[in-house]
Amino acid sequence: MKFLVALFGVVLVLEGLPYAAFPKPMQKWLGQMAVMPPHLLRVFGVLAMAVGLLLCYLTQRTTVLG
């Protein structure tokens, strides 16, 4: 459970970093996302999840075998 909480903290840091470092460009980017069709956002979301799952799988596989 401790690892999960730490991992959630790292995710929040990485998610907040662009907003803290580049607030104006992030506002512009979020404005562009607001006008994108929902199906395109869904495709990007599914692709991001697939890449994340692949990275988790590869990390666990190399940790167990290596």
FENTA-V19677 format. One record per residue. SS is DSSP state (H for helix, E for strand, L for the rest). NEAR is the number of other C-alpha atoms within 8 Angstrom. D_CENTER is the distance of its C-alpha to the mean C-alpha in whole Angstrom. Layout:
# FENTA-V19677
SS_NEAR_D_CENTER ; SS_NEAR_D_CENTER
This chain:
# FENTA-V19677
L_4_21 ; H_5_21 ; H_6_18 ; H_7_16 ; H_8_16 ; H_8_16 ; H_8_12 ; H_8_12 ; H_8_13 ; H_8_11 ; H_8_8 ; H_8_10 ; H_8_11 ; H_8_8 ; H_8_7 ; H_8_11 ; H_8_12 ; H_10_12 ; H_9_14 ; H_7_16 ; H_6_17 ; L_8_17 ; H_9_18 ; H_6_20 ; H_7_18 ; H_10_15 ; H_8_18 ; H_8_19 ; H_8_15 ; H_8_15 ; H_8_18 ; H_8_18 ; H_8_15 ; H_6_18 ; L_6_20 ; L_8_19 ; L_6_20 ; H_6_18 ; H_6_18 ; H_8_16 ; H_10_13 ; H_8_14 ; H_8_14 ; H_8_11 ; H_8_9 ; H_8_11 ; H_8_11 ; H_8_7 ; H_8_8 ; H_8_11 ; H_8_10 ; H_8_8 ; H_8_11 ; H_8_13 ; H_8_12 ; H_8_13 ; H_8_16 ; H_8_17 ; H_8_16 ; H_8_19 ; H_8_21 ; H_8_22 ; H_7_22 ; H_6_24 ; H_5_26 ; L_4_26
